[in-house]
Amino acid sequence: MSSFIYFLRESFTGFARHLSTTLGSIITIFLSLLIIGVFALSAVVVNNVVSSVESEVSITAYLADGITDAQLSTAQTYIEGLPDVKSVSYTSKEQALQNFKNSVSSSMDYVEQMGDQNPIPASFTIELNTPDQVQNVVDTLAASSQFRAVADVPDDPASSLMYGAKTVEKLFQLTSAIRYIGVAVIALLIFIALVFINNTIRLAIMARRKEISIMRLVGASNGFIRGPFLMEAILHALIGTALAVGVLEVLRRFALPQLSSVLAWLPLNLPTLTVIIVYVCLLVAGLLIGLTGSAFAMRRYLKA
C-alpha cells in the first residue's frame, strides 16, 4: 500500500515537473482514441445502414391463375419451412391490381385502358432470415415440385422468382467491402496510436533518464523504478480517454440528431448499450496502449 501511494505521488510530481511531455502524451492518447472512437461509432452506424439495406432484400414468387386453396396452402407451408425463410405473405390478384393502381395514380390513362382485365398475377413475398442466402433460396424453390405446381411459368419456375439478381449480387459485394474496410481502418488507427504513444512516452522517459540513472545507482529495483512511470501512463490514459469519450458523447447527443434529421430515411441510430461498449473498449485500449508504450519505452533504461 505504501508503494502504491509512493507511485501515485511520484506520478503527480512527474506531471508538474514535465508538463510539456505530459500534455503531449495526454493529447496523443486523446486524439488517437477520439479518431478510433469516431471510426468505431461510424462503423456501427454504417453497419446499421448496411443491415437495413440488406433486410430489404426479398423474393417475389409469382403464382399461376386458377390454383386451388389447397395448392396455395401446401406451397406456402413448404416455403415457410425453408431454413433461411423468415416469413411468407400472400398477395391476391385483386390486391396486386389495387397496389399497382395506387403506384401509378398519376398515370390513370394507362389504368383505364386496362378496363376490367387484370394481367397482374397473385404472388408470395418471401422475407429472409439471412438475406445473403437469397440465391440459395431461389435455387431451392426453382427445383422444388411444390413451387412448380403453383408457379405462373411451371415450365421454367426460376422465371417466376423475382429478386433483382444482379442488383442483389452487387449490393452484397458492396456491403461486404464496407465491413472489411471498416475493420481494416480501425486496426490501422490502433497501430498508429500505439506507435505515436510509444514515441511520446519514450521522449518523456528520455527527459528523465538522469532520474532513472540516479535511482539505479542507489539500488532501486527495476519494478520500483518502473512503478511511477506505469502509474503516470495510467493517469495519462484515463485523462486522454475521458476527454475522448466526452467529445464523442457531445457529438452523439448534438451532432448525430442533426444528421439524422437531414437523412431521415437512413437508420442512423446508436443503441445506448453499443455506445457504452465502445466507450469501455476505448478505456481498455487507452490503458493497454499507455502501459504497453511505457513498458517498451523504459526497457532500454532498465536493462540489467
KEKE-3310 file (N, C-alpha, C; in steps of 0.2 Angstrom, whole numbers, plus 5000, padded with zeros to 4 digits):
npx = (5004:5010:5019:5011:5005:5017:5020:5009:5010:5023:5020:5011:5019:5028:5019:5019:5032:5036:5028:5026:5029:5020:5008:5009:5009:4996:4988:4991:4986:4972:4968:4971:4962:4950:4949:4949:4937:4928:4928:4924:4911:4906:4907:4898:4886:4886:4886:4873:4865:4869:4864:4851:4848:4851:4841:4830:4830:4821:4811:4800:4787:4779:4762:4752:4736:4721:4724:4721:4715:4720:4732:4739:4740:4748:4760:4764:4766:4776:4786:4788:4794:4807:4824:4831:4821:4811:4798:4782:4771:4755:4749:4734:4727:4718:4722:4735:4732:4726:4736:4745:4738:4738:4751:4753:4745:4746:4746:4733:4727:4733:4729:4715:4714:4716:4704:4692:4701:4714:4729:4739:4748:4744:4754:4768:4777:4793:4801:4818:4828:4842:4848:4859:4858:4849:4851:4852:4840:4832:4836:4833:4819:4816:4819:4810:4796:4784:4783:4784:4771:4763:4768:4768:4774:4776:4784:4796:4801:4810:4810:4798:4802:4807:4820:4829:4843:4856:4857:4856:4867:4878:4875:4878:4891:4896:4892:4899:4912:4912:4911:4923:4933:4930:4934:4948:4952:4950:4959:4971:4972:4973:4985:4993:4991:4997:5010:5013:5010:5019:5031:5030:5029:5042:5050:5047:5052:5065:5068:5069:5080:5091:5086:5082:5094:5100:5092:5094:5108:5107:5102:5089:5076:5071:5057:5053:5057:5050:5037:5032:5032:5023:5011:5010:5008:4995:4987:4988:4982:4969:4965:4966:4957:4945:4943:4942:4930:4921:4921:4916:4903:4897:4896:4888:4876:4872:4877:4874:4859:4856:4861:4853:4841:4842:4845:4834:4829:4838:4844:4851:4854:4861:4862:4861:4868:4877:4885:4890:4898:4907:4914:4919:4928:4937:4942:4949:4957:4965:4971:4979:4987:4994:5001:5008:5016:5023:5030:5038:5045:5053:5061:5074:5081:5081:5088:5097)
npy = (4994:5006:5007:5009:5022:5029:5028:5034:5047:5051:5050:5061:5071:5070:5074:5088:5092:5089:5095:5098:5087:5078:5084:5082:5068:5065:5072:5065:5052:5056:5061:5050:5040:5047:5048:5034:5031:5039:5032:5019:5021:5026:5015:5007:5014:5014:5000:4997:5004:4997:4984:4987:4990:4978:4970:4973:4965:4954:4940:4939:4929:4924:4918:4906:4908:4902:4892:4880:4882:4873:4869:4881:4883:4872:4875:4887:4883:4874:4883:4892:4883:4882:4884:4897:4906:4919:4924:4922:4931:4932:4939:4943:4942:4953:4962:4964:4971:4982:4988:4991:5001:5011:5014:5020:5031:5043:5041:5038:5036:5025:5015:5015:5010:4997:4992:4980:4970:4960:4959:4956:4944:4934:4933:4927:4935:4934:4935:4935:4927:4927:4938:4936:4924:4923:4918:4904:4901:4904:4895:4883:4884:4885:4872:4864:4853:4857:4871:4873:4868:4878:4889:4903:4901:4886:4878:4884:4888:4896:4908:4914:4919:4933:4944:4953:4949:4953:4966:4963:4955:4964:4972:4965:4963:4976:4979:4970:4973:4986:4983:4976:4985:4995:4988:4986:4999:5003:4995:4999:5012:5009:5004:5014:5023:5017:5017:5031:5035:5027:5033:5046:5043:5038:5049:5056:5048:5049:5062:5061:5053:5055:5054:5041:5035:5039:5033:5020:5019:5020:5008:5005:4994:4987:4986:4995:5007:5007:5008:5022:5027:5019:5021:5034:5033:5026:5036:5046:5039:5038:5051:5055:5046:5050:5063:5060:5052:5061:5071:5063:5059:5072:5074:5063:5066:5079:5082:5070:5069:5080:5076:5065:5070:5077:5066:5057:5046:5036:5024:5030:5028:5025:5013:5013:5004:4999:5010:5012:5000:5003:5014:5008:4999:5008:5014:5003:5000:5012:5011:4999:5003:5014:5008:4998:5005:5013:5003:4997:5008:5010:5000:5000:5007:5000:4989:4975)
npz = (5000:5004:4994:4983:4986:4985:4972:4966:4971:4966:4952:4950:4954:4943:4933:4936:4935:4922:4912:4899:4891:4897:4894:4880:4879:4884:4875:4864:4866:4868:4855:4847:4853:4851:4837:4834:4841:4834:4822:4826:4831:4819:4811:4817:4815:4800:4799:4803:4794:4782:4786:4787:4773:4768:4774:4766:4755:4746:4740:4726:4722:4709:4705:4697:4688:4694:4703:4717:4733:4742:4735:4736:4750:4753:4746:4752:4765:4763:4758:4769:4778:4774:4779:4778:4777:4783:4783:4775:4764:4757:4742:4734:4717:4715:4726:4721:4709:4714:4722:4711:4704:4714:4714:4702:4701:4696:4682:4676:4664:4658:4667:4665:4652:4654:4657:4662:4664:4672:4672:4681:4691:4706:4721:4731:4744:4750:4764:4771:4783:4783:4772:4763:4759:4748:4735:4736:4742:4731:4721:4728:4728:4714:4710:4716:4717:4724:4723:4709:4705:4708:4701:4690:4678:4675:4667:4668:4682:4688:4682:4687:4699:4706:4711:4708:4703:4699:4705:4718:4720:4718:4728:4740:4738:4739:4752:4760:4757:4763:4776:4778:4775:4785:4797:4794:4794:4807:4814:4808:4813:4827:4827:4823:4833:4844:4840:4840:4853:4860:4856:4861:4875:4876:4873:4885:4895:4891:4894:4907:4911:4918:4931:4932:4931:4943:4952:4950:4953:4967:4971:4968:4963:4947:4946:4956:4950:4938:4943:4946:4933:4926:4933:4930:4916:4916:4922:4912:4902:4907:4908:4895:4889:4895:4890:4876:4876:4881:4871:4861:4866:4866:4852:4849:4856:4851:4837:4830:4831:4823:4810:4808:4807:4794:4786:4786:4781:4783:4795:4807:4820:4836:4847:4865:4873:4864:4862:4875:4876:4867:4873:4884:4878:4872:4884:4889:4879:4879:4891:4889:4878:4883:4894:4888:4879:4888:4895:4884:4881:4892:4893:4888:4897:4908:4908:4914)
capx = (5000:5014:5022:5006:5005:5023:5020:5004:5013:5028:5017:5008:5025:5030:5015:5021:5039:5037:5021:5025:5029:5014:5002:5010:5006:4988:4984:4991:4981:4966:4967:4971:4956:4945:4949:4947:4930:4924:4928:4921:4904:4904:4906:4891:4880:4886:4883:4865:4863:4870:4859:4844:4848:4851:4835:4825:4831:4816:4809:4793:4786:4773:4758:4748:4729:4716:4727:4716:4717:4724:4739:4741:4742:4754:4766:4766:4769:4783:4791:4789:4798:4814:4828:4833:4815:4808:4790:4779:4765:4752:4745:4730:4727:4714:4726:4740:4730:4725:4743:4748:4734:4740:4758:4753:4740:4747:4745:4727:4725:4735:4725:4709:4715:4716:4697:4691:4706:4719:4735:4744:4747:4745:4761:4771:4783:4796:4807:4823:4832:4849:4847:4864:4856:4844:4852:4851:4833:4829:4838:4829:4812:4816:4820:4805:4789:4779:4783:4782:4764:4759:4772:4765:4778:4778:4790:4803:4799:4815:4807:4793:4805:4810:4823:4835:4849:4862:4857:4857:4874:4882:4874:4881:4898:4897:4891:4905:4918:4912:4913:4931:4937:4929:4939:4955:4954:4951:4965:4977:4972:4975:4993:4996:4990:5002:5017:5013:5010:5026:5036:5029:5031:5049:5053:5046:5057:5072:5069:5070:5084:5095:5082:5082:5101:5102:5088:5098:5114:5106:5100:5082:5074:5068:5050:5052:5058:5045:5031:5029:5030:5017:5006:5009:5004:4988:4984:4988:4977:4962:4963:4965:4951:4940:4942:4939:4923:4917:4919:4911:4897:4894:4894:4882:4870:4871:4878:4870:4852:4855:4862:4848:4835:4844:4845:4829:4827:4843:4844:4857:4853:4866:4860:4865:4872:4883:4889:4894:4903:4913:4917:4923:4933:4941:4946:4954:4963:4969:4976:4984:4992:4998:5005:5012:5020:5028:5034:5043:5050:5058:5065:5082:5084:5081:5092:5102)
capy = (5000:5012:5008:5012:5029:5032:5028:5039:5054:5052:5051:5068:5075:5070:5079:5095:5093:5088:5097:5098:5080:5075:5086:5078:5061:5065:5074:5060:5047:5059:5062:5044:5037:5051:5046:5027:5031:5041:5027:5014:5023:5027:5009:5004:5017:5011:4993:4998:5006:4991:4979:4989:4989:4970:4967:4975:4960:4949:4937:4939:4922:4925:4912:4904:4909:4896:4887:4879:4884:4868:4870:4888:4882:4867:4879:4892:4879:4872:4889:4894:4878:4883:4886:4904:4910:4922:4924:4922:4934:4931:4945:4941:4946:4959:4966:4966:4976:4988:4991:4994:5007:5016:5016:5023:5035:5049:5039:5035:5034:5018:5011:5015:5006:4990:4990:4975:4965:4960:4955:4955:4938:4934:4932:4927:4940:4930:4938:4930:4927:4929:4940:4934:4917:4924:4914:4898:4900:4904:4889:4878:4885:4883:4865:4860:4852:4861:4878:4872:4867:4885:4895:4906:4898:4880:4875:4887:4891:4901:4915:4916:4921:4940:4947:4958:4945:4957:4971:4959:4952:4970:4975:4961:4964:4982:4979:4966:4978:4991:4980:4974:4992:4997:4984:4987:5006:5004:4991:5003:5018:5007:5003:5021:5026:5013:5020:5038:5035:5024:5038:5051:5041:5037:5056:5058:5045:5051:5068:5059:5047:5056:5052:5034:5033:5040:5028:5013:5019:5019:5002:5004:4988:4989:4986:5001:5012:5007:5009:5028:5028:5015:5024:5040:5031:5025:5043:5049:5035:5039:5058:5055:5043:5054:5068:5057:5050:5067:5074:5058:5060:5078:5073:5059:5070:5085:5082:5064:5070:5085:5072:5060:5074:5078:5060:5054:5039:5031:5022:5032:5027:5022:5010:5015:4998:4998:5016:5010:4995:5006:5018:5004:4997:5014:5014:4997:5001:5018:5008:4994:5006:5018:5004:4994:5010:5014:4997:4996:5014:5010:4994:5001:5010:4996:4983:4974)
capz = (5000:5004:4987:4978:4987:4983:4965:4964:4972:4961:4945:4950:4954:4936:4930:4937:4933:4915:4910:4891:4889:4900:4889:4874:4880:4885:4869:4859:4868:4867:4848:4845:4855:4848:4830:4834:4843:4829:4816:4828:4831:4812:4809:4820:4811:4794:4799:4804:4787:4778:4788:4785:4766:4766:4776:4761:4750:4747:4734:4724:4718:4705:4705:4692:4690:4695:4708:4722:4740:4744:4732:4738:4757:4753:4743:4757:4771:4761:4758:4776:4781:4772:4784:4778:4776:4789:4783:4768:4764:4750:4739:4729:4711:4716:4729:4717:4705:4718:4723:4705:4703:4719:4712:4695:4702:4692:4675:4676:4657:4657:4671:4662:4646:4656:4658:4668:4664:4677:4670:4687:4695:4713:4722:4738:4746:4754:4768:4773:4790:4781:4766:4758:4756:4743:4729:4738:4742:4724:4718:4731:4725:4707:4709:4720:4714:4727:4719:4702:4705:4708:4698:4684:4672:4678:4663:4670:4688:4690:4679:4692:4705:4705:4717:4706:4704:4698:4710:4725:4720:4719:4735:4745:4737:4742:4760:4762:4756:4768:4783:4779:4775:4792:4802:4792:4796:4814:4816:4806:4818:4833:4827:4823:4840:4848:4838:4842:4861:4862:4854:4866:4881:4876:4874:4892:4899:4890:4898:4915:4911:4924:4937:4932:4932:4950:4956:4949:4957:4974:4972:4967:4958:4941:4947:4959:4946:4933:4946:4945:4926:4924:4936:4926:4910:4918:4923:4905:4898:4910:4906:4887:4887:4897:4885:4870:4877:4882:4864:4857:4869:4864:4845:4849:4858:4847:4830:4827:4829:4817:4804:4807:4804:4787:4782:4790:4778:4785:4802:4810:4827:4840:4853:4871:4875:4860:4864:4882:4875:4863:4877:4888:4874:4872:4890:4890:4874:4881:4896:4886:4874:4888:4898:4883:4876:4893:4896:4879:4881:4898:4893:4886:4903:4914:4907:4920)
cpx = (5004:5018:5017:5005:5011:5022:5015:5007:5018:5025:5014:5014:5028:5026:5018:5028:5040:5030:5021:5025:5022:5008:5003:5007:4999:4985:4985:4986:4974:4964:4967:4964:4950:4944:4946:4939:4926:4923:4924:4913:4901:4903:4900:4886:4880:4884:4876:4862:4863:4865:4852:4843:4847:4844:4829:4825:4825:4815:4802:4792:4779:4769:4754:4740:4726:4719:4722:4719:4722:4732:4742:4744:4748:4760:4768:4769:4776:4788:4793:4793:4805:4818:4830:4827:4812:4801:4788:4772:4762:4748:4741:4730:4723:4718:4732:4738:4729:4731:4746:4744:4736:4747:4758:4747:4740:4747:4739:4724:4727:4731:4718:4709:4715:4709:4696:4696:4711:4724:4740:4743:4747:4752:4762:4776:4786:4802:4811:4826:4839:4849:4853:4863:4851:4845:4850:4844:4829:4830:4834:4822:4811:4816:4814:4799:4784:4778:4781:4775:4760:4762:4768:4768:4780:4784:4796:4801:4804:4813:4802:4796:4809:4813:4829:4841:4855:4863:4859:4865:4879:4881:4878:4889:4900:4897:4897:4911:4918:4914:4920:4935:4936:4934:4946:4957:4955:4957:4971:4977:4975:4983:4996:4996:4996:5009:5018:5014:5017:5031:5036:5031:5039:5053:5052:5051:5064:5074:5071:5075:5089:5092:5083:5089:5103:5098:5092:5104:5113:5103:5093:5081:5071:5060:5048:5053:5053:5038:5028:5027:5024:5011:5004:5006:4997:4984:4983:4982:4970:4960:4962:4959:4945:4938:4939:4932:4919:4916:4915:4904:4893:4892:4888:4876:4868:4871:4874:4863:4851:4856:4856:4842:4836:4843:4840:4827:4832:4843:4850:4858:4859:4863:4864:4870:4878:4888:4893:4899:4909:4917:4922:4929:4939:4946:4951:4959:4968:4974:4981:4989:4996:5003:5010:5018:5025:5033:5040:5048:5055:5062:5073:5085:5084:5084:5097:5109)
cpy = (5006:5013:5011:5019:5032:5033:5034:5046:5056:5054:5058:5073:5076:5074:5086:5097:5093:5089:5096:5091:5076:5077:5083:5071:5061:5067:5069:5054:5050:5059:5055:5040:5040:5048:5038:5027:5033:5036:5021:5015:5024:5020:5005:5007:5014:5004:4993:4999:5000:4985:4981:4988:4982:4967:4968:4970:4955:4946:4937:4933:4923:4918:4912:4906:4902:4891:4886:4882:4879:4868:4876:4886:4877:4871:4884:4889:4877:4878:4892:4889:4878:4886:4894:4908:4912:4922:4924:4926:4933:4938:4942:4945:4953:4964:4969:4972:4983:4992:4994:5000:5012:5018:5020:5028:5041:5048:5035:5033:5027:5014:5010:5011:4999:4988:4985:4970:4966:4956:4953:4949:4939:4932:4930:4932:4936:4934:4933:4932:4930:4931:4938:4927:4917:4919:4907:4896:4900:4898:4883:4878:4883:4876:4861:4859:4856:4868:4878:4871:4873:4890:4897:4904:4891:4877:4878:4891:4896:4908:4918:4919:4928:4942:4951:4955:4949:4963:4968:4957:4958:4973:4971:4962:4971:4982:4975:4970:4983:4989:4979:4980:4995:4994:4985:4994:5007:5000:4995:5009:5015:5006:5010:5024:5023:5016:5027:5039:5032:5029:5044:5049:5040:5044:5058:5055:5047:5058:5067:5054:5048:5053:5044:5031:5033:5035:5021:5013:5018:5013:5000:4998:4991:4990:4993:5007:5013:5009:5016:5030:5025:5018:5031:5038:5029:5032:5046:5046:5037:5046:5058:5052:5047:5060:5066:5055:5056:5070:5069:5059:5066:5077:5068:5062:5076:5085:5076:5066:5075:5081:5068:5064:5076:5072:5055:5047:5034:5030:5024:5032:5023:5019:5012:5010:4998:5004:5015:5005:4998:5011:5014:5001:5002:5015:5009:4998:5007:5015:5004:4998:5010:5014:5000:4999:5012:5009:4996:5002:5014:5004:4995:5004:5006:4989:4981:4974)
cpz = (5000:4997:4982:4979:4985:4975:4962:4965:4967:4954:4945:4950:4947:4932:4930:4934:4925:4911:4902:4889:4891:4895:4882:4874:4880:4879:4864:4860:4866:4860:4845:4846:4852:4841:4830:4836:4838:4823:4819:4828:4824:4809:4811:4816:4804:4793:4800:4797:4782:4780:4786:4777:4764:4768:4771:4756:4751:4740:4733:4720:4715:4704:4699:4694:4690:4699:4714:4729:4743:4742:4735:4745:4757:4751:4749:4763:4769:4761:4765:4780:4779:4777:4784:4777:4783:4789:4776:4768:4757:4748:4733:4722:4711:4720:4725:4712:4708:4720:4717:4703:4708:4717:4706:4695:4697:4684:4675:4669:4656:4661:4668:4656:4648:4656:4664:4668:4670:4675:4675:4691:4702:4714:4730:4738:4751:4758:4771:4780:4788:4774:4761:4756:4751:4737:4731:4739:4735:4721:4721:4728:4718:4706:4713:4716:4717:4724:4712:4701:4705:4704:4692:4678:4675:4674:4665:4676:4690:4688:4683:4698:4704:4711:4715:4707:4704:4703:4717:4725:4721:4726:4740:4744:4740:4749:4763:4762:4761:4775:4784:4779:4782:4797:4800:4795:4803:4817:4814:4811:4825:4833:4827:4830:4844:4846:4841:4850:4863:4861:4859:4873:4882:4877:4882:4896:4898:4893:4905:4916:4917:4931:4938:4934:4940:4954:4956:4953:4965:4976:4971:4962:4952:4942:4951:4955:4941:4936:4944:4937:4923:4927:4932:4919:4911:4918:4916:4901:4900:4908:4899:4885:4889:4892:4879:4871:4878:4875:4860:4860:4867:4856:4845:4851:4854:4840:4827:4826:4823:4810:4803:4805:4797:4783:4786:4787:4780:4792:4805:4817:4830:4847:4859:4873:4871:4861:4870:4880:4871:4868:4882:4884:4873:4878:4891:4885:4876:4886:4894:4882:4878:4891:4893:4880:4882:4895:4891:4879:4886:4897:4892:4892:4909:4913:4912:4917)
residu = (MET:SER:SER:PHE:ILE:TYR:PHE:LEU:ARG:GLU:SER:PHE:THR:GLY:PHE:ALA:ARG:HIS:LEU:SER:THR:THR:LEU:GLY:SER:ILE:ILE:THR:ILE:PHE:LEU:SER:LEU:LEU:ILE:ILE:GLY:VAL:PHE:ALA:LEU:SER:ALA:VAL:VAL:VAL:ASN:ASN:VAL:VAL:SER:SER:VAL:GLU:SER:GLU:VAL:SER:ILE:THR:ALA:TYR:LEU:ALA:ASP:GLY:ILE:THR:ASP:ALA:GLN:LEU:SER:THR:ALA:GLN:THR:TYR:ILE:GLU:GLY:LEU:PRO:ASP:VAL:LYS:SER:VAL:SER:TYR:THR:SER:LYS:GLU:GLN:ALA:LEU:GLN:ASN:PHE:LYS:ASN:SER:VAL:SER:SER:SER:MET:ASP:TYR:VAL:GLU:GLN:MET:GLY:ASP:GLN:ASN:PRO:ILE:PRO:ALA:SER:PHE:THR:ILE:GLU:LEU:ASN:THR:PRO:ASP:GLN:VAL:GLN:ASN:VAL:VAL:ASP:THR:LEU:ALA:ALA:SER:SER:GLN:PHE:ARG:ALA:VAL:ALA:ASP:VAL:PRO:ASP:ASP:PRO:ALA:SER:SER:LEU:MET:TYR:GLY:ALA:LYS:THR:VAL:GLU:LYS:LEU:PHE:GLN:LEU:THR:SER:ALA:ILE:ARG:TYR:ILE:GLY:VAL:ALA:VAL:ILE:ALA:LEU:LEU:ILE:PHE:ILE:ALA:LEU:VAL:PHE:ILE:ASN:ASN:THR:ILE:ARG:LEU:ALA:ILE:MET:ALA:ARG:ARG:LYS:GLU:ILE:SER:ILE:MET:ARG:LEU:VAL:GLY:ALA:SER:ASN:GLY:PHE:ILE:ARG:GLY:PRO:PHE:LEU:MET:GLU:ALA:ILE:LEU:HIS:ALA:LEU:ILE:GLY:THR:ALA:LEU:ALA:VAL:GLY:VAL:LEU:GLU:VAL:LEU:ARG:ARG:PHE:ALA:LEU:PRO:GLN:LEU:SER:SER:VAL:LEU:ALA:TRP:LEU:PRO:LEU:ASN:LEU:PRO:THR:LEU:THR:VAL:ILE:ILE:VAL:TYR:VAL:CYS:LEU:LEU:VAL:ALA:GLY:LEU:LEU:ILE:GLY:LEU:THR:GLY:SER:ALA:PHE:ALA:MET:ARG:ARG:TYR:LEU:LYS:ALA)
# end
